[in-house]
Amino acid sequence: MVEITIEESKISGSTPLSDQILHRTKNSIAGGDSSTMRVLPYHLPLVATKGLGSRLWDVDGNEYIDLNMAYGPLIFGHRNPKILRSVIDQLSNSGSQLGFPTEINMRVAEKVKALFPSMELMRFANSGTEGNASAVRLARAVTGRQKLILFEGHYHGWSEAVFHRYHAPTSALPEKGFGPAIPGTGGMGRDEPDAIVVRWNDLNVLDECLKLHGNEIAACIMEPIMGNAGVIPPSPGYLKEVRDLTRRHGILLIFDEVITGLRVAAGGAQEYYGVKPDLTIISKALGGGFPICAFGGSKDLMAPLIDGTVFHGGVYSSNATVMAAAEAVLDHISSHRSEIYARLFDLSQALAEGLRDIFQRRGRPVVVQHVGPLLSLFLTKKPAEKIIDYRQAREICDAESYISLQHALQRSGVYFHPNQLEPMFLSTSHSEEDISIVLERFEYAAKLI
């Protein structure tokens, strides 16, 4: 990797204290943090101390325009006043965790259902991993089948049922476009996998797979917009055709809208594309920075949770603190949905167009893809009009150059994740001025790679 230096006027500051804290933390926290994605070997040191709006500060006093937004939850930015007021009011006047059913739990569920009509009944959990695990359990109980269809590049949390090697090298993927899931980590069971992984955006491959295995499949689970191998939208008509195929085989369709829910539209990707799944999981933006997940579907599909056939629980599920945050998010979106999404789409369009222009003028091949405020910049080894699946992204993307680019931007006060398969996230707190500053700094950094 090329070491990048930026002229002094472009540097926000060095990070000796971040480096020192990370080194010390490794003596008590395995690897230095409780999520591997925050301390990968190619990360520059950054220990955050606070955020406000679109900005983030580290312990060394450096200020960053944040294009990561805590991996997506902060749709209204850091420390949104409406969310904070709602949470503080709940904590001060009622308590954080009451241990009983609460009225706020009911109100939040009703407000979710108003945006996601497919979720006639729902349960709340603490994370997307929990929600996906529960949805899979429901699907198996309802259908009496065991196997799952997953997709290359899609991530549904790290539970045993769905954690496959979603960033596998292309050499490990089957030539025919589908095959048994590769375990995502050491320590997983070694029996024959209950999941088949299929190439994304290829209806012929999915059809072939279902002709062979359709009567064994309980559910087909997907990100309706791929957001874990960069932003890869479904091809025109793809989601509708998948919906038709799954119905034909008696398979439940699960939309993992952990990323897309409330982000690409108030009602998520299912509203944006007009395709209704059987089960839905929403998480990140729902809490606006607080840990929450909702999973749900029709009354019939959720019935096993009512009669006790399927268990779901959790001491912290639907605790009053996160419900207060979610209610503030939902109230604001419901009251201002037109202006919120118009603004997010405008900001994202300006950033996308600006990035394309910068790299095209330098003759550097790139692909910029976005659906509203969910955006990816792919630095590629050769020109391409678009990227349609994980295999293509893995084969043509220039990971080393992207890391160098990210390092240059981070040193100049703009943060996004150094793995180019992780999207950028915009929020309503980002301004037109923020976008101009970001593009100016990209202009400079592009000269260095």
C-alpha positions as CSV (number, residue, x, y, z in Angstrom):
1,M,0.0,0.0,0.0
2,V,1.3,3.5,-0.9
3,E,1.9,5.7,2.1
4,I,0.0,9.0,1.7
5,T,1.1,12.3,3.0
6,I,-1.1,15.4,2.7
7,E,0.2,18.9,2.7
8,E,0.1,20.5,6.2
9,S,-2.8,22.8,5.4
10,K,-4.9,19.7,4.6
11,I,-4.2,17.8,7.8
12,S,-6.8,17.9,10.6
13,G,-4.2,16.6,13.1
14,S,-2.2,13.6,14.1
15,T,-3.6,10.9,16.4
16,P,-1.1,10.0,19.1
17,L,-3.7,9.7,21.8
18,S,-6.0,7.5,19.7
19,D,-3.0,5.3,19.0
20,Q,-2.1,5.1,22.7
21,I,-5.6,4.3,23.8
22,L,-6.1,1.6,21.2
23,H,-2.8,0.0,22.2
24,R,-3.8,0.0,25.9
25,T,-7.3,-1.3,25.2
26,K,-5.9,-4.4,23.6
27,N,-4.8,-5.5,27.1
28,S,-8.4,-5.7,28.2
29,I,-10.6,-6.0,25.1
30,A,-9.8,-8.7,22.6
31,G,-8.5,-7.1,19.5
32,G,-9.0,-3.6,20.9
33,D,-12.8,-3.2,20.4
34,S,-16.0,-5.2,20.7
35,S,-16.6,-5.1,16.9
36,T,-14.0,-6.4,14.5
37,M,-15.2,-4.0,11.8
38,R,-14.0,-1.0,13.9
39,V,-10.4,-2.2,14.3
40,L,-9.4,-3.9,11.1
41,P,-5.7,-4.0,10.4
42,Y,-5.8,-1.2,7.8
43,H,-7.8,1.3,9.9
44,L,-6.0,4.5,10.8
45,P,-6.1,5.1,14.6
46,L,-9.3,6.9,15.6
47,V,-10.8,6.9,19.0
48,A,-14.0,8.9,19.0
49,T,-15.0,11.2,21.8
50,K,-18.2,12.9,20.6
51,G,-20.4,13.6,17.7
52,L,-22.8,16.4,16.8
53,G,-24.9,16.7,13.7
54,S,-22.7,15.6,10.7
55,R,-19.5,16.0,12.7
56,L,-17.4,13.6,14.7
57,W,-14.4,14.4,17.0
58,D,-11.6,12.1,18.2
59,V,-9.7,12.2,21.5
60,D,-6.9,14.1,19.8
61,G,-9.3,17.0,19.0
62,N,-9.6,16.3,15.3
63,E,-12.9,17.1,13.6
64,Y,-14.4,14.9,10.8
65,I,-17.3,15.2,8.5
66,D,-18.8,11.8,9.2
67,L,-20.0,9.8,6.2
68,N,-20.3,6.6,8.3
69,M,-23.1,7.7,10.7
70,A,-22.3,4.8,13.0
71,Y,-22.8,2.3,10.1
72,G,-26.2,3.8,9.3
73,P,-28.4,4.3,12.4
74,L,-27.9,8.1,12.6
75,I,-30.3,9.1,9.9
76,F,-30.8,12.5,11.7
77,G,-27.1,12.8,12.7
78,H,-25.3,12.7,16.0
79,R,-27.2,13.9,19.1
80,N,-30.4,14.8,17.4
81,P,-32.3,17.1,19.8
82,K,-35.8,15.5,19.2
83,I,-34.4,12.0,20.0
84,L,-32.5,13.2,23.0
85,R,-35.5,15.0,24.4
86,S,-37.7,12.0,24.1
87,V,-35.1,9.7,25.7
88,I,-34.3,12.1,28.5
89,D,-38.0,12.6,29.2
90,Q,-38.5,8.8,29.4
91,L,-35.5,8.3,31.7
92,S,-36.4,11.3,34.0
93,N,-40.1,10.7,34.3
94,S,-40.7,7.0,33.8
95,G,-37.5,5.0,33.9
96,S,-35.3,3.1,31.5
97,Q,-36.4,-0.5,32.0
98,L,-39.7,-1.3,33.7
99,G,-39.9,-5.1,33.2
100,F,-43.6,-5.0,32.2
101,P,-45.6,-4.2,29.1
102,T,-45.7,-0.5,28.4
103,E,-48.0,1.8,26.5
104,I,-45.0,3.2,24.5
105,N,-44.3,-0.3,23.2
106,M,-47.8,-0.3,21.7
107,R,-47.5,3.2,20.2
108,V,-44.2,2.4,18.5
109,A,-45.6,-0.8,17.0
110,E,-48.6,1.1,15.6
111,K,-46.4,3.7,14.1
112,V,-44.1,1.1,12.5
113,K,-47.1,-0.7,11.1
114,A,-48.4,2.6,9.6
115,L,-45.1,2.8,7.5
116,F,-44.7,-1.0,6.9
117,P,-48.2,-2.4,6.3
118,S,-46.8,-5.8,5.6
119,M,-45.9,-6.0,9.4
120,E,-49.4,-6.6,10.7
121,L,-47.9,-8.0,13.9
122,M,-44.4,-7.6,15.1
123,R,-41.9,-8.2,18.0
124,F,-39.1,-5.9,19.1
125,A,-35.5,-7.1,19.7
126,N,-32.1,-5.5,20.3
127,S,-30.3,-5.9,17.0
128,G,-30.6,-7.0,13.4
129,T,-28.9,-10.3,14.2
130,E,-31.6,-11.1,16.7
131,G,-34.4,-10.1,14.4
132,N,-33.1,-12.2,11.5
133,A,-32.6,-15.2,13.7
134,S,-36.2,-15.0,14.9
135,A,-37.6,-14.5,11.4
136,V,-35.7,-17.6,10.2
137,R,-37.1,-19.6,13.2
138,L,-40.6,-18.5,12.4
139,A,-40.2,-19.4,8.7
140,R,-39.1,-22.9,9.6
141,A,-41.9,-23.4,12.1
142,V,-44.6,-22.2,9.7
143,T,-43.4,-24.1,6.6
144,G,-42.1,-27.2,8.2
145,R,-39.0,-26.9,6.1
146,Q,-35.4,-26.4,7.1
147,K,-33.3,-25.0,4.4
148,L,-32.7,-21.3,3.5
149,I,-31.8,-19.4,0.4
150,L,-29.2,-16.7,1.1
151,F,-27.3,-14.5,-1.5
152,E,-23.7,-13.8,-2.2
153,G,-22.5,-10.6,-0.5
154,H,-25.6,-10.3,1.7
155,Y,-25.2,-10.2,5.5
156,H,-27.9,-11.0,8.0
157,G,-26.1,-10.9,11.3
158,W,-23.8,-13.5,12.9
159,S,-26.3,-16.1,14.2
160,E,-25.6,-19.7,13.4
161,A,-28.5,-20.0,10.9
162,V,-27.4,-17.3,8.5
163,F,-23.8,-16.4,9.0
164,H,-22.1,-17.4,5.8
165,R,-18.8,-16.2,4.4
166,Y,-20.5,-13.3,2.6
167,H,-17.1,-11.8,1.5
168,A,-15.7,-15.1,0.2
169,P,-13.0,-15.0,-2.5
170,T,-14.7,-15.6,-5.9
171,S,-12.6,-18.8,-6.3
172,A,-14.5,-20.3,-3.5
173,L,-17.9,-19.6,-5.1
174,P,-19.6,-22.3,-7.2
175,E,-19.4,-21.9,-11.0
176,K,-23.1,-22.7,-11.5
177,G,-24.1,-19.8,-9.3
178,F,-25.4,-21.5,-6.2
179,G,-24.2,-24.0,-3.6
180,P,-23.9,-24.8,0.1
181,A,-23.2,-21.9,2.4
182,I,-19.6,-21.5,3.5
183,P,-19.5,-21.1,7.3
184,G,-18.8,-17.5,8.2
185,T,-16.5,-18.1,11.1
186,G,-14.6,-20.8,13.1
187,G,-16.7,-22.5,15.7
188,M,-19.7,-23.0,13.6
189,G,-21.3,-26.5,13.1
190,R,-19.7,-28.8,10.6
191,D,-22.9,-30.7,9.6
192,E,-24.3,-30.2,6.1
193,P,-25.3,-26.6,5.9
194,D,-29.0,-25.7,6.0
195,A,-28.4,-22.8,3.7
196,I,-27.8,-22.5,0.0
197,V,-26.1,-19.3,-1.2
198,V,-27.2,-18.0,-4.6
199,R,-25.7,-15.4,-6.9
200,W,-27.5,-12.0,-6.5
201,N,-29.5,-10.4,-9.4
202,D,-29.6,-13.5,-11.5
203,L,-33.1,-14.9,-11.9
204,N,-32.0,-17.9,-14.0
205,V,-29.7,-19.1,-11.3
206,L,-32.3,-18.7,-8.6
207,D,-34.9,-20.5,-10.7
208,E,-32.5,-23.4,-11.4
209,C,-31.8,-23.6,-7.6
210,L,-35.5,-23.7,-6.7
211,K,-36.2,-26.3,-9.3
212,L,-33.8,-28.6,-7.5
213,H,-34.4,-27.6,-3.9
214,G,-37.7,-25.7,-3.8
215,N,-39.6,-28.2,-1.7
216,E,-36.9,-28.1,1.0
217,I,-36.7,-24.3,1.3
218,A,-38.4,-22.5,4.2
219,A,-37.4,-19.0,3.3
220,C,-35.5,-16.9,0.8
221,I,-33.9,-14.1,2.8
222,M,-32.3,-11.0,1.2
223,E,-31.3,-7.4,1.5
224,P,-33.7,-5.9,-1.1
225,I,-30.8,-3.4,-1.8
226,M,-27.5,-5.0,-1.2
227,G,-25.6,-2.9,1.3
228,N,-22.9,-5.2,2.6
229,A,-20.9,-5.6,-0.7
230,G,-21.2,-1.9,-1.5
231,V,-24.6,-0.5,-2.7
232,I,-25.9,-2.8,-5.4
233,P,-29.5,-2.2,-6.2
234,P,-31.8,-5.0,-7.6
235,S,-32.0,-5.1,-11.4
236,P,-35.3,-3.7,-12.8
237,G,-38.1,-6.2,-12.1
238,Y,-35.8,-8.6,-10.0
239,L,-37.6,-8.2,-6.7
240,K,-41.0,-8.8,-8.3
241,E,-39.8,-11.9,-10.1
242,V,-38.2,-13.3,-6.9
243,R,-41.5,-12.6,-5.2
244,D,-43.3,-14.6,-7.9
245,L,-40.8,-17.5,-7.8
246,T,-41.0,-17.8,-4.0
247,R,-44.8,-17.9,-4.0
248,R,-44.8,-20.6,-6.7
249,H,-42.6,-22.8,-4.5
250,G,-44.4,-22.1,-1.2
251,I,-41.3,-20.3,0.1
252,L,-41.5,-17.3,2.4
253,L,-39.7,-14.1,1.3
254,I,-37.9,-12.3,4.0
255,F,-36.6,-8.7,3.5
256,D,-33.7,-7.8,5.7
257,E,-34.3,-4.1,5.9
258,V,-31.9,-3.5,8.7
259,I,-30.1,-1.0,6.5
260,T,-32.8,0.1,4.1
261,G,-35.7,0.4,6.5
262,L,-36.6,4.1,7.0
263,R,-33.5,5.1,5.0
264,V,-34.3,4.8,1.3
265,A,-38.0,5.5,2.0
266,A,-40.2,5.9,5.0
267,G,-41.5,2.4,4.4
268,G,-38.1,1.0,3.3
269,A,-37.2,-0.8,0.1
270,Q,-40.5,-2.5,0.0
271,E,-42.2,0.8,-0.4
272,Y,-39.5,2.1,-2.8
273,Y,-39.9,-0.9,-5.2
274,G,-43.5,-1.8,-4.4
275,V,-42.8,-5.4,-3.5
276,K,-44.3,-6.9,-0.4
277,P,-42.3,-9.6,1.5
278,D,-43.8,-12.1,4.0
279,L,-41.5,-11.2,6.8
280,T,-39.5,-7.9,7.4
281,I,-36.7,-7.0,9.7
282,I,-35.9,-3.3,10.3
283,S,-33.3,-1.9,12.7
284,K,-30.6,0.7,12.3
285,A,-32.5,3.9,11.4
286,L,-35.5,2.9,13.6
287,G,-33.6,3.7,16.8
288,G,-31.7,6.8,15.5
289,G,-28.6,5.6,17.4
290,F,-30.3,3.4,20.0
291,P,-30.2,-0.5,19.8
292,I,-33.5,-1.7,18.5
293,C,-35.0,-4.1,15.9
294,A,-38.5,-4.9,14.8
295,F,-39.4,-8.1,12.9
296,G,-42.9,-8.9,11.7
297,G,-45.3,-10.1,9.1
298,S,-48.9,-11.2,8.7
299,K,-51.0,-12.3,11.7
300,D,-50.9,-15.9,10.4
301,L,-47.1,-15.9,10.2
302,M,-46.7,-14.4,13.6
303,A,-49.2,-16.8,15.2
304,P,-46.5,-19.2,16.5
305,L,-45.1,-16.5,18.7
306,I,-48.6,-16.1,20.2
307,D,-49.4,-19.8,20.9
308,G,-45.9,-20.5,22.1
309,T,-44.8,-22.8,19.2
310,V,-41.9,-20.5,18.6
311,F,-40.1,-18.8,21.5
312,H,-38.9,-15.2,21.5
313,G,-37.8,-13.2,24.5
314,G,-35.1,-10.9,25.9
315,V,-34.7,-8.8,29.0
316,Y,-33.9,-5.7,27.0
317,S,-36.3,-6.3,24.1
318,S,-38.5,-3.2,23.7
319,N,-37.1,-1.5,26.8
320,A,-38.5,2.0,27.4
321,T,-35.3,3.9,26.5
322,V,-35.0,2.6,23.0
323,M,-38.8,2.8,22.5
324,A,-38.6,6.5,23.3
325,A,-35.9,7.0,20.7
326,A,-37.8,5.0,18.1
327,E,-41.0,7.0,18.8
328,A,-39.2,10.2,18.2
329,V,-37.7,8.9,14.9
330,L,-41.1,7.6,13.7
331,D,-43.0,10.8,14.7
332,H,-40.5,13.0,12.8
333,I,-40.5,10.8,9.7
334,S,-44.3,10.5,9.7
335,S,-44.7,14.3,10.0
336,H,-42.0,15.3,7.5
337,R,-41.5,12.4,5.2
338,S,-41.7,14.3,1.9
339,E,-39.1,16.9,2.9
340,I,-36.8,14.4,4.7
341,Y,-36.4,12.1,1.7
342,A,-36.3,14.8,-0.8
343,R,-33.4,16.3,1.1
344,L,-31.6,13.0,1.6
345,F,-31.9,12.2,-2.1
346,D,-30.8,15.6,-3.2
347,L,-27.6,15.5,-1.0
348,S,-26.8,12.0,-2.2
349,Q,-27.3,13.0,-5.8
350,A,-24.9,16.0,-5.4
351,L,-22.3,13.8,-3.8
352,A,-22.6,11.0,-6.4
353,E,-22.4,13.4,-9.3
354,G,-19.5,15.3,-7.8
355,L,-17.5,12.1,-7.2
356,R,-18.1,10.8,-10.7
357,D,-16.9,14.1,-12.1
358,I,-13.7,14.2,-10.0
359,F,-12.5,10.8,-11.0
360,Q,-13.6,11.0,-14.6
361,R,-11.6,14.2,-15.1
362,R,-8.6,12.3,-13.8
363,G,-9.2,9.3,-16.1
364,R,-9.6,7.0,-13.0
365,P,-12.3,4.3,-13.5
366,V,-14.9,4.4,-10.8
367,V,-18.5,3.3,-10.3
368,V,-20.7,5.4,-8.0
369,Q,-24.0,3.7,-7.0
370,H,-26.6,5.0,-4.6
371,V,-30.2,4.7,-3.7
372,G,-31.0,7.9,-1.9
373,P,-28.7,8.4,1.1
374,L,-27.1,4.9,0.8
375,L,-24.0,5.4,-1.4
376,S,-20.9,3.5,-2.6
377,L,-17.9,4.7,-4.5
378,F,-16.1,1.7,-6.2
379,L,-12.6,2.3,-7.4
380,T,-12.2,-0.2,-10.2
381,K,-9.3,-1.8,-12.0
382,K,-11.1,-1.3,-15.4
383,P,-14.0,0.8,-16.6
384,A,-17.5,-0.5,-15.8
385,E,-20.9,1.1,-16.2
386,K,-22.4,-0.5,-13.1
387,I,-21.8,-3.3,-10.6
388,I,-24.7,-5.8,-10.4
389,D,-23.5,-8.5,-7.9
390,Y,-20.9,-9.4,-5.4
391,R,-18.7,-11.4,-7.7
392,Q,-18.3,-8.4,-10.1
393,A,-17.5,-6.1,-7.1
394,R,-14.9,-8.5,-5.8
395,E,-13.3,-9.1,-9.2
396,I,-12.9,-5.5,-10.5
397,C,-12.7,-3.4,-7.4
398,D,-9.3,-1.9,-6.4
399,A,-9.3,-2.5,-2.6
400,E,-5.7,-1.3,-2.0
401,S,-6.3,2.1,-3.8
402,Y,-9.5,2.6,-1.9
403,I,-7.7,2.1,1.4
404,S,-5.2,4.7,0.4
405,L,-7.9,7.1,-0.7
406,Q,-9.7,6.6,2.6
407,H,-6.6,7.2,4.6
408,A,-6.1,10.5,2.7
409,L,-9.6,11.6,3.4
410,Q,-9.5,10.6,7.0
411,R,-6.3,12.6,7.5
412,S,-8.0,15.6,5.8
413,G,-11.1,15.4,8.1
414,V,-13.6,13.3,6.2
415,Y,-14.4,9.8,7.6
416,F,-15.9,6.8,5.8
417,H,-15.0,3.1,6.3
418,P,-11.8,2.0,4.6
419,N,-13.4,-1.2,3.2
420,Q,-15.1,-0.1,0.0
421,L,-17.7,-2.8,0.4
422,E,-19.0,-0.8,3.3
423,P,-21.4,2.0,2.1
424,M,-21.4,5.7,3.0
425,F,-24.4,7.0,4.8
426,L,-25.8,10.5,4.7
427,S,-28.1,12.1,7.2
428,T,-30.5,15.1,7.3
429,S,-27.8,16.9,9.4
430,H,-25.4,17.0,6.4
431,S,-25.5,20.3,4.6
432,E,-24.8,21.4,1.1
433,E,-21.6,23.0,2.5
434,D,-20.6,19.6,4.0
435,I,-21.0,18.0,0.5
436,S,-18.9,20.8,-1.0
437,I,-16.1,20.4,1.5
438,V,-16.1,16.6,1.1
439,L,-15.8,17.0,-2.7
440,E,-13.0,19.5,-2.4
441,R,-11.1,17.1,-0.2
442,F,-11.8,14.2,-2.6
443,E,-10.5,16.3,-5.4
444,Y,-7.2,16.7,-3.6
445,A,-7.0,13.0,-2.4
446,A,-7.7,11.7,-5.9
447,K,-4.4,13.2,-7.1
448,L,-2.6,10.9,-4.7
449,I,-3.7,7.5,-5.8
